């Protein structure tokens, strides 16, 4: 029986594109706002498009969803992948449109990108390198490559050990985080062609 991936629907994600990409690599996907389905899922994917504040508010507006995610991931051990703002929500707080609490699963804050060269445009948009950190080179999900990014804020992790990959846009930006069975990518795998599909495929195969 195929594993079920719960793709969390909280009104703040590029759901159809992410769903299609997961199905392309063989996932059995359930798009859901039902916490009971999340509690029973084999894997969980949290997408996110827009501001940290709006996404955090949207996620908290779904009754019992955060509790279900926390229970399934931290007690049940289900592999978890956050995408774009879905990754940023793993932080303690975001500083977009004021200070907003995140999930607090990976210590850090989400700050506005402030490149040293004022000629560098924000948002960071388009294709850019994903460079795996030396300590994460044996991680079964992440590989060096090139992916599609679209963001104006970035995850500043407190612990360098939680940073799996970096990119550069006038300053070093976190491209991926990993702690235990929790992963996050700042790039959009659903828009990153073969590299992105490979990332999703390896996530489906990953046994943390």
C-alpha positions in Angstrom: 0.0 0.0 0.0 1.4 3.4 -1.0 2.3 5.9 1.6 -0.1 8.9 1.9 1.3 12.4 1.8 -0.8 15.0 3.5 -0.5 18.3 1.7 -1.7 20.9 4.2 -4.4 23.3 2.8 -4.6 26.4 4.9 -5.3 28.9 2.2 -1.7 30.0 1.7 0.0 27.6 -0.6 0.6 26.9 -4.3 -1.3 23.7 -3.7 -2.1 22.5 -7.2 1.4 22.9 -8.5 2.9 21.2 -5.4 0.3 18.4 -5.6 1.0 17.8 -9.3 4.8 17.7 -8.7 4.3 15.2 -5.8 2.1 13.0 -8.0 4.6 13.2 -10.8 7.2 11.5 -8.6 4.7 8.8 -7.5 3.2 10.2 -4.3 -0.3 9.4 -3.2 -1.4 12.9 -2.2 -4.3 14.0 0.0 -4.8 17.8 0.0 -6.4 18.5 3.3 -7.4 20.9 6.0 -8.6 18.0 8.3 -6.3 17.5 11.3 -7.4 13.9 11.6 -6.1 13.1 8.1 -2.8 14.8 9.0 -2.5 12.7 12.2 -2.9 9.5 10.0 -0.6 10.6 7.2 2.7 8.9 6.4 4.4 12.2 5.4 3.4 15.8 5.6 4.2 18.7 3.3 3.5 22.3 4.3 3.5 24.7 1.3 3.4 28.5 1.7 3.2 31.5 -0.6 2.9 35.2 0.6 3.9 36.8 3.8 5.0 35.1 7.0 2.3 36.9 8.9 -0.5 35.9 6.6 0.6 32.3 6.4 1.0 32.0 10.1 -2.5 33.4 10.6 -3.9 31.1 8.0 -2.4 28.0 9.6 -3.6 29.0 13.1 -7.1 29.6 11.7 -7.4 25.9 10.8 -8.8 24.2 14.0 -6.3 21.8 15.7 -4.0 21.7 12.6 -0.9 22.8 14.4 -1.5 20.3 17.2 -2.1 17.5 14.6 1.1 18.4 12.7 3.1 18.6 16.0 1.7 15.3 17.2 2.4 13.4 13.9 5.8 14.8 13.4 7.3 15.1 16.8 5.6 12.1 18.5 4.8 9.9 15.5 8.0 10.6 13.6 6.5 11.3 10.2 8.9 13.0 7.7 7.9 16.6 7.2 8.8 19.1 4.4 8.1 22.8 4.5 8.3 24.7 1.2 9.1 28.4 0.9 7.0 30.2 3.6 6.2 26.7 4.8 9.9 26.4 5.6 10.0 29.8 7.2 7.1 29.0 9.5 9.4 26.4 11.2 11.3 29.4 12.8 10.6 30.9 16.2 9.3 34.1 14.6 9.0 36.2 11.5 9.6 39.9 11.2 7.5 40.6 8.2 4.8 43.2 8.9 5.7 43.2 12.6 6.7 40.2 14.7 4.7 37.0 14.3 5.3 33.7 16.1 6.2 30.7 14.1 6.1 27.0 14.9 9.4 27.1 16.8 10.5 23.7 15.4 13.9 25.1 14.2 15.4 28.0 16.2 15.8 31.2 14.3 14.1 34.3 12.9 12.9 35.3 9.4 14.4 38.6 8.3 14.1 40.8 5.2 16.9 40.1 2.7 19.3 43.1 2.9 22.1 42.7 0.3 25.3 44.7 0.7 25.0 45.9 -2.9 22.0 48.2 -3.3 21.9 47.3 -7.0 20.8 43.8 -6.2 17.0 43.6 -6.5 14.6 42.2 -3.9 12.8 39.9 -4.1 15.3 37.2 -4.8 13.5 35.8 -7.9 14.6 33.2 -10.4 17.1 30.4 -10.7 20.0 30.2 -8.3 22.5 27.7 -7.0 21.8 25.4 -4.1 25.0 24.6 -2.3 25.0 21.8 0.3 26.8 22.5 3.5 29.7 20.2 4.3 28.0 18.6 7.3 24.9 17.8 5.2 26.6 16.3 2.2 25.5 12.8 3.2 21.9 13.8 3.7 19.8 11.5 1.5 17.4 14.2 0.4 19.6 17.2 -0.6 22.0 17.6 -3.5 23.9 20.5 -5.1 22.1 22.0 -8.1 20.0 24.9 -9.3 16.5 25.8 -8.2 13.8 28.4 -8.6 13.5 31.0 -5.7 10.9 33.7 -5.1 11.2 35.5 -1.7 12.0 38.8 0.0 12.6 37.3 3.5 15.0 34.6 4.6 15.4 32.2 7.5 18.3 33.1 9.8 18.8 29.9 11.8 20.4 30.1 15.2 22.3 26.8 14.9 24.5 26.4 11.8 24.0 22.6 12.2 20.3 23.1 11.2 21.3 24.7 7.8 21.5 22.0 5.1 22.1 24.2 2.1 22.8 27.8 1.2 22.4 30.1 -1.8 23.7 33.6 -2.5 21.9 36.8 -3.4 24.1 39.7 -2.3 24.5 37.8 1.0 24.4 34.1 2.0 20.8 32.9 2.3 19.5 29.6 3.7 18.2 27.4 0.9 17.4 24.4 3.1 17.1 23.4 6.7 17.1 20.0 8.4 16.6 18.8 11.9 15.7 15.1 12.6 12.7 14.2 10.5 11.9 17.9 9.7 13.1 19.4 6.4 12.5 22.8 4.8 13.4 24.3 1.4 13.3 28.0 0.6 13.2 27.2 -3.2 10.1 25.9 -5.0 10.7 22.3 -6.0 7.4 22.3 -8.0 8.9 25.1 -10.2 12.5 23.7 -10.3 12.1 21.1 -13.0 14.2 18.0 -12.8 16.2 19.3 -9.7 13.0 20.0 -7.8 11.3 16.7 -8.8 14.4 14.9 -7.7 14.3 16.6 -4.3 10.6 15.6 -3.8 11.4 12.0 -5.0 14.2 11.7 -2.5 11.9 13.1 0.3 9.4 10.4 -0.5 12.1 7.7 -0.2 13.7 9.1 2.9 13.5 7.1 6.1 14.8 9.4 8.9 
